[in-house]
Amino acid sequence: MQKARLIFKDNTPFSLDFDDFYFNSKDGVNESKFVYTQAFEFTEDENFIIAELGFGIGLNFFLSLKRFLNSTKRPKRLFYVSLENFYIDKELLRECYKRLNLYEEFKELLELFLEFYPKNKEGYYRFYFKDCFLDLVFKDAAFSLKELDFKADVWFLDGFSPSKNKTMFDEEIIKEIARLSKINTQILTFSASSFLQKNLKKYNFEVQKVKGFKKREMIKACFKGFEFECKEAYFSRVKKDFKGKKLAIIGAGISAASLAYELSLRGFEIEIFEKNTKLFENASTNASGILSSLILKPEVVLGELSQNAFIEASRFYQQILGFKPQGVYEFAYNELMQTRFDLQKDNVLFQICDNRAFLEDGGVIEPKTIVSELLRLSGAKIHFGYEFMHFTKDDNKFSLHFNTQNSKSGFDILIYASGADTKKILSYEAMNLSKVRGQVTLLKPFLDTKFALSSKAYITPIKNDLQLIGATYDRLNEDINPTQKDNEENIQNIKEFLQGNEKLVVQGAKVAFRSYSSDRFAIIGPAYDEEFYKKSYKALLWTKDKPQILPQNIENLYLDFAHGSRGFSTAILGARYICALICNEPLGLFKSFTHAIHPARFLMRKLKKGL
């Protein structure tokens, strides 16, 4: 993405891209308060969503956050979604606040923000503050607005003057703003442009002129509703209400732990049901693992989602758990992979040189530590030895039934995060799930490496006088016992890192099972009503370009599994997305990604082919 060409005039940020100041050069804070951050009233609802075009140096956000934190009458949580297409380096952002003599006033919040500020790469980035989530979207607004899904309470139409930045206020932009607004959403802007007024009125915004900040007038507008056609409605979210906040999760791996943590931030009472008698008997069991990303050709959805999941997982673990990434090396070991590496040489996440890529945001993780710490922070109650069989519903409450334990009842929401065992409790005609066996091998230290290395297999740095390598991949074998054959396969797959004279001594091995889908994407979203889908979308072969009716789902039942070998990346986005569906929040990722992980996607592919 583009870097902002920013200079200072009278110690005020000035854009060479738009030949305009970022805000009033003499009184920027009071201007921001007057036009935006003090010009609306907070509700006392669960969530309040502010959306903004033009993050700039973030002044509107920090003023809004400080007002939110200091308010007695306010929502429980603030979501702030801001779009920006011109990247400012973190050192330059800090300098802006110092030049404006605002650094000390905002230092605590600003430095927390800058600590986790992302690289110069298009993407969707979430920051965690007290009772507040900032979603910073680096992408051109004309494209990124179509990729978003929420209903804002307030819009800040910031950016530069319409005469300098007309595309920010054109008809297509305002159309998407209307789609992302609820009835009576307020539009706040410094502008009084007739061009902007015309576009707002076209999409049924009630527009009024009011006194501006040190100028004659500016616009305020209120959304009164507009009917939009809905194509690909079968992937649309459907808001369902629930009476209480008692929630059950089936499974206790990384998906469940991520969900439990995120849901705890939203005030849910969480109970987790695990079939094993203790933690760490499934895929989240290894003492060491690698946080990394697939490297595929640009614009391949699986690769783009893997990158987004990777960087957001790294940032999440840094923000919440104090993770310190040391980096990981990925190697291209055949011509196809080398072609992919060559096409990604400009990707700032990968630092590619010849056949290797250094991902400085990745590295060795401790799965046991991550899962146990997230569960501890969540305050969830965990039930061990509860093998889930099925549920029943009475008065919209779930009762859970187990193999050898008494039933548990009274749950408002149920989530399956059961990993490799999901096939036993869920049956959809078009959904193909695989239970894949993986074995890792523990060796006496043989390679002195500071970084994790990943090629046909991976090697972790030495820890506790052991070195871990792996892992095998077997869809047909369900044996829980390690085999010498798999140890030999793991050793064969790391041959490229060996000199040939090492004495490799196996100290142990571990088997775990993971759940995979047939298209390699995780399965995350609502549990859909299969019969409704078949009946309502059966004519898609002939009508796929026409609007459809909204889907029906099994109310308050959600799915979060099939994360495969990269669950410690994708589980973070999955947890955010499930929370968004339950609580009617911004999605936490781009909408096209949600189509790729939607549980009904397999059925929809068949229906589109007339099958």
C-alpha positions in Angstrom: 0.0 0.0 0.0 1.0 3.6 -0.4 3.0 5.4 2.2 1.7 8.9 3.1 3.8 11.7 1.9 3.7 13.8 5.0 5.6 16.9 6.0 5.1 19.5 8.8 4.0 23.0 8.3 4.0 25.0 11.6 4.5 21.7 13.3 1.2 20.4 11.9 1.0 17.3 9.6 0.5 18.3 6.0 -0.3 15.8 3.2 1.6 16.2 -0.1 -0.7 13.6 -1.6 -3.8 15.9 -1.1 -2.2 19.3 -0.6 -4.1 19.7 2.6 -3.6 19.7 6.4 -4.6 16.6 8.3 -6.8 18.8 10.4 -7.0 22.4 11.6 -3.5 23.7 11.8 -4.1 25.9 14.9 -6.6 24.0 17.0 -6.8 20.4 15.8 -8.0 18.8 19.1 -10.9 21.2 19.6 -11.8 20.9 15.9 -11.9 17.1 16.2 -14.0 17.2 19.4 -16.5 19.7 17.9 -16.9 18.0 14.5 -16.6 14.4 15.6 -15.8 13.0 19.0 -18.2 15.2 21.1 -20.9 15.6 18.5 -22.9 12.5 19.3 -24.3 10.7 22.4 -23.2 7.2 23.5 -26.0 4.7 24.1 -26.0 2.4 27.1 -26.2 -0.7 25.0 -23.9 -3.8 24.9 -22.0 -2.5 21.9 -21.5 0.9 20.2 -19.9 1.0 16.7 -18.0 4.1 15.4 -16.8 3.8 11.8 -14.4 6.2 10.2 -13.1 7.0 6.7 -9.5 8.3 7.1 -7.6 7.2 10.3 -4.9 9.7 9.6 -2.8 10.1 12.8 -5.6 8.5 14.9 -6.6 11.7 16.8 -10.3 11.0 16.4 -9.8 7.5 17.8 -7.8 8.5 20.8 -10.2 11.3 21.7 -13.2 8.9 21.3 -11.5 6.3 23.4 -10.7 8.7 26.2 -14.2 10.0 26.2 -15.5 6.5 26.3 -13.3 5.4 29.2 -14.2 8.5 31.2 -18.0 8.3 30.6 -20.3 6.9 33.2 -23.2 6.5 30.8 -21.8 4.5 28.0 -22.0 1.1 26.2 -20.3 -1.9 27.7 -18.0 -2.1 24.6 -16.8 0.2 22.0 -15.9 -0.9 18.5 -14.0 1.6 16.3 -13.6 0.6 12.7 -11.3 3.0 10.7 -10.2 2.8 7.1 -6.9 4.2 5.8 -5.2 3.9 2.4 -2.0 5.9 3.2 0.4 4.3 5.7 2.3 6.4 8.2 5.4 4.8 9.8 5.2 4.5 13.6 8.1 6.8 14.2 6.4 9.5 12.1 3.1 9.0 14.0 4.9 9.5 17.3 6.6 12.6 15.9 3.2 14.0 14.8 2.0 13.9 18.4 5.3 15.4 19.7 5.2 18.2 17.2 1.6 19.0 18.1 2.5 19.0 21.8 -0.1 16.2 22.3 2.3 13.3 23.1 2.2 13.6 26.9 -1.6 13.8 26.8 -2.0 10.6 24.7 1.2 8.9 25.6 -0.2 5.8 27.4 -2.8 5.0 24.7 -0.5 6.0 21.8 2.4 3.8 22.9 0.1 0.8 23.5 -1.1 1.3 19.9 2.3 1.8 18.4 3.7 -1.3 20.2 1.4 -3.5 18.1 1.2 -1.3 15.0 1.4 -3.5 11.8 3.8 -3.4 8.9 3.0 -1.5 5.7 0.7 -4.1 4.3 -3.0 -4.0 3.3 -5.1 -5.9 5.8 -7.5 -6.0 8.7 -5.8 -5.4 12.1 -7.4 -5.5 15.5 -6.1 -3.7 18.7 -7.3 -4.5 22.2 -7.9 -1.7 24.7 -10.0 -1.7 27.9 -13.6 -2.5 26.8 -12.6 -1.3 23.3 -11.6 -2.9 20.0 -10.0 -0.9 17.3 -10.2 -2.4 13.8 -7.7 -0.6 11.6 -8.3 -1.5 7.9 -5.4 -0.6 5.6 -6.9 -0.7 2.1 -8.5 1.7 -0.4 -12.0 2.6 0.8 -13.7 1.8 -2.5 -12.6 -1.8 -2.2 -12.5 -2.3 1.6 -16.0 -1.0 2.3 -17.4 -3.8 0.2 -15.4 -6.3 2.3 -16.9 -5.1 5.7 -20.0 -6.1 7.5 -21.4 -4.2 10.5 -24.1 -1.6 11.4 -22.5 1.5 12.7 -24.0 3.9 15.2 -21.9 6.8 14.0 -19.8 7.5 10.9 -16.9 10.0 10.9 -16.4 11.1 7.3 -12.9 12.4 7.9 -10.2 12.4 5.2 -9.4 15.6 3.4 -11.6 18.2 1.8 -13.9 16.9 -0.9 -12.3 19.3 -3.3 -9.0 17.6 -2.7 -10.2 14.0 -2.2 -13.4 13.8 -4.1 -13.4 10.0 -4.4 -13.7 9.6 -0.7 -17.3 11.1 -0.9 -18.5 9.7 -4.2 -21.8 7.8 -4.7 -20.3 4.3 -4.4 -18.7 5.1 -1.1 -21.9 6.6 0.3 -23.9 3.6 -0.9 -21.6 1.3 1.1 -21.8 3.6 4.1 -25.6 3.3 3.9 -25.4 -0.5 3.7 -23.2 -0.4 6.8 -25.5 1.8 8.8 -28.5 1.1 11.0 -31.7 3.3 11.1 -30.8 6.7 12.6 -27.0 6.2 12.3 -25.4 9.7 12.3 -23.0 11.0 9.7 -20.5 13.6 11.1 -18.2 15.5 8.8 -16.5 18.9 8.6 -17.7 19.3 5.0 -20.6 21.2 3.7 -20.1 20.1 0.1 -23.2 20.1 -2.1 -21.6 17.0 -3.9 -21.6 15.1 -0.6 -25.1 16.3 0.3 -26.5 15.0 -3.0 -25.0 11.6 -2.6 -26.2 11.3 1.0 -29.7 12.2 0.0 -29.7 9.7 -2.8 -29.3 6.9 -0.2 -32.0 8.3 2.2 -29.8 10.2 4.6 -31.7 13.2 6.1 -29.2 16.0 5.8 -29.0 19.3 7.7 -26.5 22.1 7.8 -25.2 23.2 11.2 -22.6 25.7 12.3 -19.1 24.5 11.6 -15.9 24.8 13.6 -14.5 28.3 12.9 -16.4 28.2 9.6 -19.9 29.0 8.5 -21.4 25.5 8.3 -20.9 21.8 8.1 -23.1 18.7 7.4 -24.8 16.4 9.8 -26.9 13.6 8.4 -29.1 10.8 9.7 -29.8 7.5 7.9 -33.5 6.7 7.4 -33.2 3.3 5.7 -32.6 2.0 2.2 -33.4 -1.4 0.5 -30.4 -3.2 -0.9 -30.4 -6.3 -3.0 -28.7 -9.2 -1.4 -26.8 -11.6 -3.6 -25.1 -14.6 -2.2 -27.6 -14.2 0.7 -26.8 -17.8 1.7 -23.6 -16.5 3.3 -25.2 -13.6 5.1 -25.3 -13.3 8.8 -28.7 -13.5 10.4 -29.1 -11.7 13.7 -30.8 -13.9 16.4 -31.5 -12.8 19.9 -30.7 -14.8 23.0 -32.2 -14.3 26.4 -29.1 -14.9 28.6 -25.4 -15.2 28.4 -24.8 -18.8 29.5 -22.7 -20.5 26.8 -21.3 -24.0 26.3 -18.3 -25.0 24.2 -17.6 -28.6 23.2 -13.9 -29.2 23.2 -10.9 -27.8 25.1 -8.2 -27.1 22.4 -7.0 -23.9 20.9 -10.3 -23.1 19.2 -12.2 -23.5 22.5 -9.6 -21.5 24.4 -9.6 -18.7 21.9 -13.4 -18.6 22.0 -13.5 -18.7 25.7 -11.1 -15.7 26.0 -12.9 -13.6 23.5 -16.4 -14.4 24.9 -15.2 -13.6 28.4 -14.4 -10.0 27.2 -18.1 -9.8 26.3 -19.4 -10.9 29.6 -20.5 -14.5 28.9 -20.7 -17.3 31.5 -18.7 -20.1 29.8 -18.7 -23.8 30.4 -16.4 -26.1 28.5 -17.0 -29.8 28.0 -14.0 -32.0 27.2 -14.2 -35.8 26.7 -10.6 -36.4 28.0 -9.9 -36.5 31.6 -7.4 -33.6 31.5 -6.1 -30.9 29.1 -3.5 -31.6 26.4 -4.5 -35.0 25.1 -5.3 -33.8 21.6 -3.7 -31.6 18.9 -2.9 -28.7 21.3 -0.5 -31.0 23.3 3.0 -30.5 22.0 5.5 -28.7 24.1 6.6 -26.7 21.1 5.1 -25.7 17.8 5.6 -23.2 15.0 3.6 -20.1 14.2 4.0 -19.5 10.5 2.0 -18.9 7.3 1.4 -20.6 4.0 3.2 -18.9 1.1 1.0 -19.2 -2.0 0.6 -17.1 -5.1 -0.7 -13.6 -4.5 -4.5 -13.2 -4.4 -5.1 -16.9 -3.8 -7.7 -16.8 -1.0 -6.3 -19.7 1.0 -2.9 -18.0 1.0 -4.3 -14.5 1.8 -6.4 -15.9 4.7 -3.4 -17.8 6.0 -1.3 -14.6 6.0 -4.1 -12.6 7.7 -4.6 -15.4 10.3 -0.8 -15.6 10.9 -0.2 -11.9 11.5 -3.3 -11.5 13.6 -2.5 -14.5 15.7 1.0 -13.2 16.3 -0.3 -9.7 17.2 -3.0 -11.3 19.4 -0.5 -13.4 21.3 1.8 -10.4 21.7 -1.0 -8.1 23.0 -2.7 -10.6 25.3 0.0 -13.1 26.3 3.2 -11.2 25.9 4.5 -13.5 23.1 7.9 -12.4 21.8 8.3 -13.6 18.2 11.8 -14.7 17.3 11.1 -15.5 13.7 10.8 -18.6 11.5 12.4 -19.7 8.3 10.3 -21.2 5.6 12.1 -23.0 2.7 10.9 -23.7 -0.9 11.9 -27.3 -1.5 10.5 -27.8 -5.1 9.9 -25.7 -8.2 6.2 -24.9 -7.5 7.1 -23.5 -4.1 10.0 -21.5 -5.5 7.6 -20.0 -8.1 5.3 -18.9 -5.2 8.3 -17.5 -3.3 9.4 -15.5 -6.3 5.9 -14.0 -6.7 5.8 -13.0 -3.0 9.2 -11.2 -2.9 7.6 -7.8 -2.3 5.5 -9.1 0.6 6.8 -7.4 3.8 5.7 -10.4 5.9 8.1 -12.9 4.2 11.5 -11.3 3.6 12.3 -13.7 0.8 15.8 -14.4 -0.4 16.3 -17.1 -3.0 14.6 -20.3 -1.6 14.0 -19.1 1.9 11.7 -16.7 3.6 12.1 -15.2 7.1 8.8 -14.5 8.9 9.9 -12.3 11.8 6.4 -12.2 13.3 6.4 -16.0 13.6 8.5 -18.4 15.6 8.3 -21.1 18.2 5.1 -21.2 20.4 4.2 -23.3 23.4 0.8 -24.7 22.7 0.2 -26.0 26.2 1.0 -22.6 27.7 -1.2 -20.7 25.2 -4.2 -22.9 25.7 -4.0 -23.0 29.5 -3.4 -19.3 29.9 -6.3 -18.3 27.6 -8.5 -20.7 29.6 -7.3 -19.2 32.8 -7.9 -15.6 31.6 -11.4 -16.5 30.4 -12.6 -17.8 33.8 -14.4 -20.6 32.0 -15.6 -23.6 34.0 -14.1 -26.8 32.5 -15.8 -30.2 32.8 -13.4 -33.2 32.0 -14.6 -36.7 31.1 -17.7 -35.4 29.4 -18.0 -37.1 26.0 -20.7 -35.1 24.2 -23.3 -37.1 22.2 -26.1 -34.7 21.2 -28.3 -31.8 22.3 -32.0 -31.1 22.8 -33.8 -27.8 23.0 -36.6 -26.6 25.2 -37.8 -23.0 25.2 -34.7 -22.0 23.2 -32.4 -23.4 25.9 -29.9 -26.2 25.0 -29.6 -29.4 27.1 -26.4 -31.3 26.5 -26.3 -35.1 26.7 -23.2 -37.1 27.3 -22.0 -40.7 27.0 -21.5 -41.5 30.7 -22.3 -38.3 32.5 -25.5 -36.6 33.5 -27.0 -34.1 31.2 -26.3 -30.3 31.6 -29.0 -27.8 30.7 -30.0 -24.1 30.5 -27.5 -23.0 27.9 -28.4 -20.1 25.6 -25.7 -20.7 23.1 -23.7 -23.8 22.0 -20.5 -23.9 20.1 -18.8 -27.0 18.6 -15.0 -26.6 18.8 -14.4 -30.3 19.0 -11.6 -30.7 16.5 -10.9 -34.2 15.2 -14.0 -35.7 17.0 -16.4 -33.5 15.2 -17.4 -36.2 12.7 -19.0 -38.2 15.5 -21.4 -35.4 16.6 -22.2 -33.5 13.4 -23.5 -34.8 10.1 -24.0 -32.6 7.0 -24.5 -34.3 3.7 -22.1 -32.2 1.7 -19.4 -31.6 4.4 -16.4 -33.9 4.2 -14.3 -34.0 7.3 -11.0 -35.9 7.7 -9.4 -37.0 11.0 -5.7 -36.7 10.3 -3.0 -38.4 12.4 0.2 -36.5 13.0 3.3 -37.8 14.8 6.1 -35.6 16.0 9.5 -36.9 17.1 11.7 -35.8 20.0 15.4 -36.1 19.5 18.6 -35.4 21.4 19.9 -32.0 20.3 21.4 -32.3 16.9 21.2 -28.8 15.3 22.1 -25.5 17.0 19.5 -23.1 15.5 18.1 -20.0 17.0 15.2 -20.0 14.7 12.5 -22.5 13.8 13.0 -24.1 10.4 10.2 -25.3 8.2 10.4 -27.2 4.9 9.1 -30.7 4.2 9.1 -31.0 8.0 9.9 -28.5 10.7 12.6 -28.3 13.4 12.3 -26.3 16.6 15.2 -24.9 18.5 16.6 -26.9 21.4 14.5 -26.8 24.6 14.9 -28.8 27.8 17.7 -30.8 26.1 15.3 -32.0 23.4 14.7 -31.0 19.8 11.3 -31.6 18.2 10.7 -32.4 14.5 7.6 -33.3 12.6 5.0 -33.9 11.7 3.6 -36.8 9.7 0.3 -36.6 7.9 -1.9 -39.7 7.7 -5.7 -39.7 6.9 -6.1 -43.5 7.1 -4.3 -44.4 10.4 -6.1 -43.9 13.7 -3.6 -45.6 15.9 -2.8 -43.5 18.9 0.6 -45.2 19.5 3.8 -43.7 18.0 5.6 -45.8 15.4 9.2 -46.2 14.4 8.2 -45.8 10.8 6.8 -42.3 11.4 10.0 -41.3 13.3 12.0 -42.4 10.3 9.7 -40.4 8.0 10.2 -37.3 10.1 14.0 -37.7 10.1 13.9 -38.3 6.3 12.0 -35.0 5.8 14.6 -32.9 7.6 17.6 -34.3 5.6 18.2 -31.0 3.9 19.2 -29.4 7.2 21.7 -32.1 8.1 25.4 -32.5 7.3 25.1 -36.3 7.1 27.4 -37.1 10.0 24.9 -36.4 12.9 24.0 -39.1 15.3 20.3 -38.8 15.7 18.9 -40.3 18.9 15.2 -40.6 19.3 14.1 -39.7 22.8 10.3 -40.0 22.3 7.4 -39.3 20.0 3.8 -38.1 20.3 0.7 -38.7 18.2 -2.2 -36.2 17.9 -5.2 -36.0 15.6 -6.5 -32.9 13.7 -9.6 -32.2 11.8 -9.4 -31.1 8.1 -12.0 -30.1 5.6 -11.9 -31.2 2.0 -10.8 -27.7 0.8 -8.3 -27.1 3.5 -10.2 -24.1 4.9 -11.4 -24.1 8.5 -15.2 -24.5 9.1 -16.4 -21.5 11.1 -19.8 -20.0 11.3 -23.5 -20.7 12.0 -24.8 -24.2 11.9 -27.1 -23.9 8.9 -30.5 -25.5 8.4 -29.6 -28.0 5.6 -33.2 -28.7 4.5 -33.9 -25.0 4.2 -30.8 -24.4 2.1 -31.7 -27.3 -0.2 -35.2 -26.0 -0.7 -34.5 -22.3 -0.9 -31.4 -22.3 -3.1 -32.0 -25.4 -5.3 -32.5 -23.2 -8.4 -29.2 -21.4 -8.1 -27.9 -23.0 -11.3 -30.3 -20.7 -13.2 -30.7 -17.8 -10.7 -27.3 -17.4 -9.0 -27.0 -13.7 -10.2 -30.4 -12.8 -8.7 -31.1 -11.7 -5.1 -32.0 -14.5 -2.7 -33.9 -14.7 0.6 -31.9 -14.7 3.8 -30.9 -18.2 5.2 -32.1 -20.0 8.2 -29.7 -21.5 10.7 -30.1 -23.7 13.7 -30.6 -20.9 16.2 -27.7 -20.1 18.5 -25.6 -23.1 17.4 -22.1 -22.3 16.0 -19.3 -24.3 14.5 -15.5 -23.7 14.8 -13.3 -26.6 13.8 -11.3 -28.2 10.9 -8.4 -25.8 11.6 -5.8 -28.4 10.5 -2.2 -28.0 11.3 -2.4 -24.2 11.5 -5.0 -23.9 14.2 -2.9 -21.6 16.4 -3.2 -19.1 13.6 -6.8 -19.5 12.3 -8.4 -20.1 15.7 -7.9 -16.4 16.6 -9.8 -15.1 13.6 -12.4 -17.9 14.1 -13.1 -16.8 17.7 -13.5 -13.1 16.6 -15.8 -14.1 13.8 -18.0 -16.3 16.1 -18.2 -13.4 18.6 -19.3 -11.1 15.8 -22.1 -13.4 14.8 -23.3 -13.9 18.3 -23.0 -10.2 19.4 -23.7 -8.4 16.1 -20.2 -6.9 15.9 -17.8 -6.0 13.1 -16.6 -9.3 11.6 -13.0 -8.9 12.6 -11.9 -10.0 9.1 -12.8 -9.4 5.5 -16.2 -10.6 4.3 -14.7 -12.6 1.4 -12.8 -14.7 4.0 -16.1 -15.6 5.8 -17.5 -17.0 2.5 -14.4 -19.2 2.3 -14.9 -20.6 5.8 -18.7 -20.7 5.9 -20.1 -24.2 6.9 -22.6 -24.2 4.0 -20.0 -23.6 1.3 -19.8 -27.2 0.3 -23.5 -27.5 -0.2 -23.7 -24.2 -2.0 -21.1 -25.4 -4.5 -23.2 -28.5 -5.3 -26.4 -26.4 -5.6 -24.7 -23.9 -8.0 -23.9 -26.9 -10.2 -27.5 -28.1 -10.1 -26.5 -31.2 -8.1 
